[in-house]
């Protein structure tokens, strides 16, 4: 898949390519990201990780019953980059505005 940089066909492939960009292993516009949006589901990005929207209400209720808080930081196709990748040599003042797939140079 990566050797040929084929068109995306799965969600894991899409996330892999976003990670490669954020880790600066490929340059911007160096990967074929055509068709990425339909492959990425909307997900609740929470204090307990990614949660499928279908499961969110139940997971929130379970957390409340345990006296815990399941905080939802965003509902989006793309997670905050800094939850997965923190590039060296840069400062990020507002990490909520930087999504996985961002290429931030030194």
DSSP file (Angstrom, degrees, kcal/mol; ACC not computed):
  #  RESIDUE AA STRUCTURE BP1 BP2  ACC     N-H-->O    O-->H-N    N-H-->O    O-->H-N    TCO  KAPPA ALPHA  PHI   PSI    X-CA   Y-CA   Z-CA
    1    1 A X     >>       0   0    0      0, 0.0     5,-1.6     0, 0.0     4,-1.2   0.000 360.0 360.0 360.0 -51.1    0.0    0.0    0.0
    2    2 A X  T  45 +     0   0    0      2,-0.2     0, 0.0     1,-0.2     0, 0.0   0.864 360.0  58.8 -74.6 -34.4    2.7    2.5    1.0
    3    3 A X  T  45S+     0   0    0      1,-0.2    -1,-0.2     2,-0.1     0, 0.0   0.881 119.9  30.1 -61.0 -36.7    5.2    1.5   -1.6
    4    4 A X  T  45S-     0   0    0      2,-0.0    -1,-0.2     0, 0.0    -2,-0.2   0.596  99.0-137.5 -95.1 -13.4    2.6    2.3   -4.3
    5    5 A X  T  <5 -     0   0    0     -4,-1.2    -3,-0.2     1,-0.1     3,-0.1   0.939  37.0-171.7  50.4  51.6    0.9    5.1   -2.4
    6    6 A X      < -     0   0    0     -5,-1.6    26,-0.1     1,-0.2    -1,-0.1  -0.182  31.9 -79.4 -69.0 162.9   -2.4    3.6   -3.6
    7    7 A X        -     0   0    0      1,-0.1    -1,-0.2    26,-0.1    28,-0.1  -0.368  61.3 -94.3 -59.8 141.2   -5.8    5.3   -3.0
    8    8 A X        +     0   0    0     26,-0.7    -1,-0.1    24,-0.2     3,-0.1  -0.290  46.0 170.0 -61.8 140.4   -7.0    4.8    0.5
    9    9 A X        +     0   0    0      1,-0.2     2,-0.3    -3,-0.1    -1,-0.1   0.427  59.2  34.9-129.1  -5.4   -9.4    1.8    1.0
   10   10 A X  S  > S-     0   0    0      1,-0.1     4,-1.7    30,-0.0    -1,-0.2  -0.975  73.6-115.2-149.5 161.1   -9.7    1.5    4.8
   11   11 A X  H  > S+     0   0    0     -2,-0.3     4,-2.4     2,-0.2     5,-0.2   0.913 114.2  53.9 -63.8 -45.0   -9.8    3.5    8.0
   12   12 A X  H  > S+     0   0    0      1,-0.2     4,-2.3     2,-0.2    -1,-0.2   0.900 107.7  51.4 -58.8 -38.8   -6.6    2.0    9.3
   13   13 A X  H  > S+     0   0    0      2,-0.2     4,-2.3     1,-0.2    -1,-0.2   0.910 109.2  51.2 -61.6 -41.4   -4.8    3.1    6.1
   14   14 A X  H  X S+     0   0    0     -4,-1.7     4,-2.0     1,-0.2    -2,-0.2   0.937 111.6  45.6 -62.9 -47.2   -6.1    6.6    6.5
   15   15 A X  H  X S+     0   0    0     -4,-2.4     4,-2.3     1,-0.2    -1,-0.2   0.878 110.3  55.3 -65.2 -36.5   -4.9    6.9   10.1
   16   16 A X  H  X S+     0   0    0     -4,-2.3     4,-2.4    -5,-0.2    -2,-0.2   0.937 108.6  47.2 -60.2 -46.7   -1.5    5.4    9.1
   17   17 A X  H  X S+     0   0    0     -4,-2.3     4,-1.9     1,-0.2    -1,-0.2   0.874 110.5  52.2 -65.2 -36.3   -1.0    8.1    6.5
   18   18 A X  H  X S+     0   0    0     -4,-2.0     4,-2.4     2,-0.2    83,-0.5   0.905 109.6  49.9 -65.0 -40.2   -2.0   10.8    8.9
   19   19 A X  H  X S+     0   0    0     -4,-2.3     4,-2.4     2,-0.2     6,-0.2   0.912 106.9  54.7 -62.8 -42.7    0.5    9.5   11.4
   20   20 A X  H  <>S+     0   0    0     -4,-2.4     5,-2.6     1,-0.2     6,-0.9   0.900 110.4  46.7 -59.2 -40.9    3.3    9.5    8.7
   21   21 A X  H ><5S+     0   0    0     -4,-1.9     3,-1.6     3,-0.2    -1,-0.2   0.947 113.2  47.0 -64.8 -48.7    2.6   13.2    8.0
   22   22 A X  H 3<5S+     0   0    0     -4,-2.4    82,-0.3     1,-0.3    -2,-0.2   0.799 110.3  52.7 -68.0 -27.7    2.5   14.2   11.6
   23   23 A X  T 3<5S-     0   0    0     -4,-2.4    -1,-0.3    -5,-0.2    -2,-0.2   0.436 113.2-122.6 -82.5   0.4    5.7   12.3   12.4
   24   24 A X  T < 5S+     0   0    0     -3,-1.6    -3,-0.2    -5,-0.2    -2,-0.1   0.790  73.7 131.2  62.3  31.1    7.3   14.2    9.4
   25   25 A X  S   <S+     0   0    0     -5,-2.6     2,-0.3    -6,-0.2    -4,-0.2   0.654  74.7  28.6 -85.8 -16.7    8.1   10.9    7.7
   26   26 A X  S    S-     0   0    0     -6,-0.9    -2,-0.2    -5,-0.1    -1,-0.1  -0.973  88.7-114.0-136.8 153.3    6.6   12.3    4.4
   27   27 A X    >   -     0   0    0     -2,-0.3     3,-2.1     1,-0.1     4,-0.2  -0.467  46.1 -82.7 -82.1 155.9    6.3   15.8    3.2
   28   28 A X  T 3  S+     0   0    0      1,-0.3    -1,-0.1     2,-0.1    74,-0.0  -0.306 121.1  19.2 -54.9 143.0    2.9   17.6    2.7
   29   29 A X  T 3  S+     0   0    0      2,-0.1    -1,-0.3    -3,-0.1    -2,-0.1   0.571  97.2 109.4  67.5  11.7    1.3   16.6   -0.6
   30   30 A X    <   +     0   0    0     -3,-2.1     2,-0.4     2,-0.0    -2,-0.1   0.463  69.2  57.9 -93.3  -2.6    3.7   13.6   -0.6
   31   31 A X  S    S-     0   0    0     -4,-0.2     2,-0.9    -5,-0.1    -2,-0.1  -0.947  85.4-116.5-127.8 148.8    0.9   11.1    0.0
   32   32 A X        +     0   0    0     -2,-0.4   -24,-0.2     1,-0.1   -15,-0.1  -0.753  38.2 165.2 -82.3 108.1   -2.3   10.2   -1.8
   33   33 A X    >   +     0   0    0     -2,-0.9     3,-1.6   -26,-0.1     4,-0.2   0.163  21.1 144.6-108.4  15.5   -5.1   11.1    0.6
   34   34 A X  T 3  S+     0   0    0      1,-0.3   -26,-0.7     2,-0.1    -2,-0.0  -0.305  70.6  15.0 -57.4 133.2   -7.9   11.1   -2.0
   35   35 A X  T 3> S+     0   0    0    -28,-0.1     4,-0.7   -26,-0.0    -1,-0.3   0.660  83.3 132.8  79.3  17.5  -11.1    9.7   -0.5
   36   36 A X  H X>  +     0   0    0     -3,-1.6     4,-1.2     1,-0.2     3,-0.7   0.881  59.4  63.6 -69.9 -37.3  -10.0   10.1    3.1
   37   37 A X  H >4 S+     0   0    0      1,-0.3     3,-0.6    -4,-0.2    -1,-0.2   0.897 101.4  47.2 -61.5 -45.2  -13.2   11.8    4.4
   38   38 A X  H 34 S+     0   0    0      1,-0.2    -1,-0.3    -3,-0.1    -2,-0.2   0.778 110.8  55.3 -66.7 -21.7  -15.7    9.0    3.8
   39   39 A X  H << S+     0   0    0     -4,-0.7     2,-0.6    -3,-0.7    -1,-0.2   0.727  94.8  74.9 -81.9 -21.7  -13.3    6.5    5.4
   40   40 A X  S << S-     0   0    0     -4,-1.2     2,-0.1    -3,-0.6    38,-0.1  -0.818  74.5-147.5 -96.7 120.2  -12.9    8.4    8.7
   41   41 A X        -     0   0    0     -2,-0.6     2,-0.4    36,-0.1    35,-0.1  -0.456  27.4-100.7 -78.6 155.7  -15.9    8.1   11.0
   42   42 A X        -     0   0    0     -2,-0.1    11,-0.6    33,-0.1     2,-0.3  -0.655  51.8-174.9 -70.5 131.6  -17.0   10.8   13.3
   43   43 A X  E     -AB  52  76A   0     33,-2.2    33,-2.0    -2,-0.4     2,-0.7  -0.953  30.7-120.5-132.1 146.2  -15.7    9.8   16.7
   44   44 A X  E     -AB  51  75A   0      7,-2.7     7,-2.5    -2,-0.3     2,-0.8  -0.818  25.7-152.0 -85.4 116.9  -16.0   11.2   20.2
   45   45 A X  E     +AB  50  74A   0     29,-3.0    28,-2.6    -2,-0.7    29,-1.3  -0.832  32.6 168.9 -93.0 111.4  -12.4   12.0   21.4
   46   46 A X  E >   -AB  49  72A   0      3,-2.1     3,-1.7    -2,-0.8    26,-0.2  -0.554  54.6 -94.1-122.9 176.7  -12.7   11.7   25.1
   47   47 A X  T 3  S+     0   0    0     24,-2.0    25,-0.1     1,-0.3     3,-0.1   0.602 127.5  48.9 -67.4 -11.3  -10.7   11.5   28.3
   48   48 A X  T 3  S-     0   0    0      1,-0.5    -1,-0.3    23,-0.3     2,-0.2   0.085 122.7-100.6-113.4  20.6  -10.9    7.7   27.9
   49   49 A X  E <  S-A   46   0A   0     -3,-1.7    -3,-2.1     2,-0.1    -1,-0.5  -0.503  72.0 -11.7  96.9-166.2   -9.8    7.7   24.2
   50   50 A X  E     -A   45   0A   0     -5,-0.2     2,-0.4    -2,-0.2    -5,-0.2  -0.531  62.6-170.0 -74.6 133.4  -11.8    7.4   21.1
   51   51 A X  E     -A   44   0A   0     -7,-2.5    -7,-2.7    -2,-0.3     2,-0.1  -0.993  25.6-118.8-129.3 129.7  -15.4    6.4   21.5
   52   52 A X  E >>  -A   43   0A   0     -2,-0.4     3,-1.2    -9,-0.2     4,-0.8  -0.418  25.6-127.3 -60.7 135.8  -17.8    5.4   18.8
   53   53 A X  H 3> S+     0   0    0    -11,-0.6     4,-0.5     1,-0.3     3,-0.5   0.810 108.9  60.4 -59.8 -30.5  -20.8    7.8   18.8
   54   54 A X  H 34 S+     0   0    0      1,-0.2     4,-0.3     2,-0.1    -1,-0.3   0.831 111.9  39.5 -64.7 -31.2  -23.2    4.9   19.0
   55   55 A X  H <> S+     0   0    0     -3,-1.2     4,-2.4     1,-0.1    -1,-0.2   0.499  91.2  93.7 -94.7  -6.2  -21.6    3.9   22.3
   56   56 A X  H  X S+     0   0    0     -4,-0.8     4,-2.7    -3,-0.5     5,-0.2   0.911  82.6  47.8 -61.0 -50.6  -21.1    7.3   23.8
   57   57 A X  H  X S+     0   0    0     -4,-0.5     4,-2.2     1,-0.2    -1,-0.2   0.909 115.0  47.1 -59.3 -42.8  -24.3    7.8   25.9
   58   58 A X  H  > S+     0   0    0     -4,-0.3     4,-2.6     1,-0.2    -1,-0.2   0.911 112.2  49.6 -65.1 -42.4  -23.8    4.3   27.4
   59   59 A X  H  X S+     0   0    0     -4,-2.4     4,-2.1     2,-0.2    -2,-0.2   0.878 110.6  50.4 -65.3 -37.6  -20.1    4.9   28.2
   60   60 A X  H  X S+     0   0    0     -4,-2.7     4,-2.4    -5,-0.2    -1,-0.2   0.916 111.4  48.2 -65.4 -42.4  -21.0    8.3   29.8
   61   61 A X  H  X S+     0   0    0     -4,-2.2     4,-2.4    -5,-0.2    -2,-0.2   0.923 110.3  51.3 -63.6 -44.8  -23.7    6.6   32.0
   62   62 A X  H  X S+     0   0    0     -4,-2.6     4,-1.1     1,-0.2    -1,-0.2   0.905 110.4  49.6 -58.6 -42.1  -21.3    3.9   33.0
   63   63 A X  H ><>S+     0   0    0     -4,-2.1     5,-3.2     1,-0.2     3,-0.5   0.926 110.1  49.9 -63.9 -44.7  -18.7    6.4   34.0
   64   64 A X  H ><5S+     0   0    0     -4,-2.4     3,-1.7     1,-0.2    -2,-0.2   0.896 106.5  55.5 -61.8 -40.2  -21.2    8.4   36.0
   65   65 A X  H 3<5S+     0   0    0     -4,-2.4    -1,-0.2     1,-0.3    -2,-0.2   0.784 109.0  48.4 -63.6 -26.1  -22.3    5.3   37.8
   66   66 A X  T <<5S-     0   0    0     -4,-1.1    -1,-0.3    -3,-0.5    -2,-0.2   0.384 121.2-109.7 -91.2   2.2  -18.7    4.7   38.8
   67   67 A X  T < 5S+     0   0    0     -3,-1.7    -3,-0.2     1,-0.3     2,-0.2   0.722  80.2 125.0  75.3  21.2  -18.4    8.3   40.0
   68   68 A X      < -     0   0    0     -5,-3.2     2,-0.5    -6,-0.2    -1,-0.3  -0.625  58.0-127.1-108.1 167.7  -16.1    9.1   37.1
   69   69 A X        -     0   0    0     -2,-0.2     2,-0.9    -3,-0.1    -9,-0.1  -0.973   8.0-160.8-117.5 125.1  -16.3   11.7   34.3
   70   70 A X        -     0   0    0     -2,-0.5     2,-0.4   -10,-0.2    -6,-0.1  -0.870  22.1-159.7-100.0  98.4  -16.0   10.8   30.7
   71   71 A X        -     0   0    0     -2,-0.9   -24,-2.0     1,-0.0     2,-0.7  -0.667   7.8-147.6 -86.0 129.8  -15.1   14.1   29.2
   72   72 A X  E     +B   46   0A   0     -2,-0.4   -26,-0.2   -26,-0.2     3,-0.1  -0.868  16.7 179.3 -97.0 116.3  -15.7   14.7   25.5
   73   73 A X  E     -     0   0A   0    -28,-2.6     2,-0.3    -2,-0.7   -27,-0.2   0.830  64.9 -20.6 -85.8 -35.2  -13.1   17.0   24.1
   74   74 A X  E     -B   45   0A   0    -29,-1.3   -29,-3.0     2,-0.1     2,-0.5  -0.982  45.9-136.4-164.9 160.7  -14.4   16.9   20.5
   75   75 A X  E     +B   44   0A   0     -2,-0.3     2,-0.3   -31,-0.2   -31,-0.2  -0.972  56.6 118.6-123.7 112.8  -16.5   15.0   18.0
   76   76 A X  E    S-B   43   0A   0    -33,-2.0   -33,-2.2    -2,-0.5    -2,-0.1  -0.962  72.0-109.8-163.5 168.9  -14.7   14.9   14.7
   77   77 A X  S    S+     0   0    0     -2,-0.3     2,-0.5   -35,-0.2   -36,-0.1   0.767 104.5  54.1 -79.2 -28.8  -13.1   12.7   12.1
   78   78 A X  S    S-     0   0    0    -38,-0.1    -1,-0.1   -35,-0.1   -33,-0.1  -0.916  78.2-142.2-113.6 129.5   -9.6   13.9   13.1
   79   79 A X        -     0   0    0     -2,-0.5    21,-2.7     1,-0.1     2,-0.2  -0.357  40.2 -80.3 -79.7 167.1   -8.2   13.7   16.6
   80   80 A X  B >   -C   99   0B   0     19,-0.2     3,-1.2     1,-0.1     4,-0.4  -0.492  39.1-134.9 -62.2 133.7   -5.9   16.3   18.2
   81   81 A X  G >> S+     0   0    0     17,-2.7     4,-3.6    14,-0.3     3,-2.3   0.902 100.5  61.3 -59.0 -42.2   -2.5   15.6   16.9
   82   82 A X  G 34 S+     0   0    0     16,-0.5    -1,-0.2    13,-0.3    17,-0.1   0.603  90.8  67.8 -69.7  -9.6   -0.8   16.0   20.3
   83   83 A X  G <4 S+     0   0    0     -3,-1.2    -1,-0.3    12,-0.1    -2,-0.2   0.685 123.6  13.5 -73.9 -17.5   -2.9   13.1   21.7
   84   84 A X  T <4 S+     0   0    0     -3,-2.3     2,-0.4    -4,-0.4    -2,-0.2   0.651 132.5  29.9-127.3 -34.3   -0.8   10.9   19.4
   85   85 A X     <  -     0   0    0     -4,-3.6     2,-0.5    -5,-0.2    -1,-0.4  -0.997  48.0-176.6-138.8 129.7    2.2   12.8   18.1
   86   86 A X        -     0   0    0     -2,-0.4    -4,-0.1    -3,-0.1   -63,-0.0  -0.891  25.8-144.8-124.2 100.0    4.2   15.6   19.6
   87   87 A X    >   -     0   0    0     -2,-0.5     3,-0.7     1,-0.1     2,-0.1  -0.275  18.8-113.2 -65.3 147.6    6.9   16.8   17.1
   88   88 A X  T 3  S+     0   0    0      1,-0.2    -1,-0.1     3,-0.0     3,-0.1  -0.447  91.8  25.1 -76.1 152.8   10.2   17.9   18.4
   89   89 A X  T 3  S+     0   0    0      1,-0.2     2,-0.3    -2,-0.1    -1,-0.2   0.621  98.7 100.4  75.6  14.8   11.4   21.5   18.2
   90   90 A X    <   -     0   0    0     -3,-0.7     2,-0.4     2,-0.0    -1,-0.2  -0.916  58.1-142.3-129.9 158.5    7.9   23.1   18.0
   91   91 A X        -     0   0    0     -2,-0.3     2,-0.5    -3,-0.1    -3,-0.0  -0.965  10.8-166.6-116.0 137.0    5.6   25.0   20.4
   92   92 A X        -     0   0    0     -2,-0.4     3,-0.4     1,-0.1     6,-0.0  -0.937   6.1-176.9-125.9 107.2    1.9   24.5   20.1
   93   93 A X  S    S+     0   0    0     -2,-0.5     2,-0.4     1,-0.3    -1,-0.1   0.865  82.3  25.9 -73.6 -37.0   -0.1   27.1   22.1
   94   94 A X    >   -     0   0    0      1,-0.1     3,-1.9     2,-0.0    -1,-0.3  -0.809  64.8-178.4-131.6  90.6   -3.5   25.6   21.4
   95   95 A X  G >  S+     0   0    0     -2,-0.4     3,-1.4    -3,-0.4   -13,-0.3   0.706  76.6  73.0 -66.4 -19.3   -3.4   21.9   20.7
   96   96 A X  G 3  S+     0   0    0      1,-0.3    -1,-0.3   -16,-0.1    -2,-0.0   0.698  95.1  54.2 -66.3 -16.9   -7.1   21.7   20.1
   97   97 A X  G <  S+     0   0    0     -3,-1.9     2,-0.6     1,-0.1    -1,-0.3   0.441  94.1  78.1 -96.4  -0.5   -6.6   23.5   16.8
   98   98 A X    <   -     0   0    0     -3,-1.4   -17,-2.7    -4,-0.2   -16,-0.5  -0.938  66.6-163.3-116.5 116.7   -4.0   21.1   15.5
   99   99 A X  B >   -C   80   0B   0     -2,-0.6     3,-2.0   -19,-0.3   -19,-0.2  -0.593  33.5 -85.4 -99.9 156.6   -5.3   17.8   14.1
  100  100 A X  T 3  S+     0   0    0    -21,-2.7   -81,-0.1     1,-0.3    -1,-0.1  -0.361 116.7  45.1 -55.8 133.6   -3.6   14.5   13.3
  101  101 A X  T 3  S+     0   0    0    -83,-0.5    -1,-0.3     1,-0.4     2,-0.2   0.198  80.0 132.1 108.0 -12.3   -2.1   14.8    9.8
  102  102 A X    <   -     0   0    0     -3,-2.0     2,-0.7     1,-0.1    -1,-0.4  -0.496  49.3-146.4 -70.2 141.5   -0.7   18.3   10.4
  103  103 A X        -     0   0    0     -2,-0.2     2,-0.6    -3,-0.1   -81,-0.1  -0.931  20.3-179.2-110.8 107.0    2.9   18.6    9.3
  104  104 A X        -     0   0    0     -2,-0.7     2,-0.1   -82,-0.3   -14,-0.0  -0.931  11.8-154.1-113.9 115.0    4.7   21.0   11.7
  105  105 A X              0   0    0     -2,-0.6   -81,-0.0     1,-0.1   -18,-0.0  -0.393 360.0 360.0 -86.8 162.5    8.3   21.7   10.9
  106  106 A X              0   0    0     -2,-0.1    -1,-0.1   -16,-0.1   -17,-0.0   0.458 360.0 360.0 -75.6 360.0   11.1   22.8   13.2
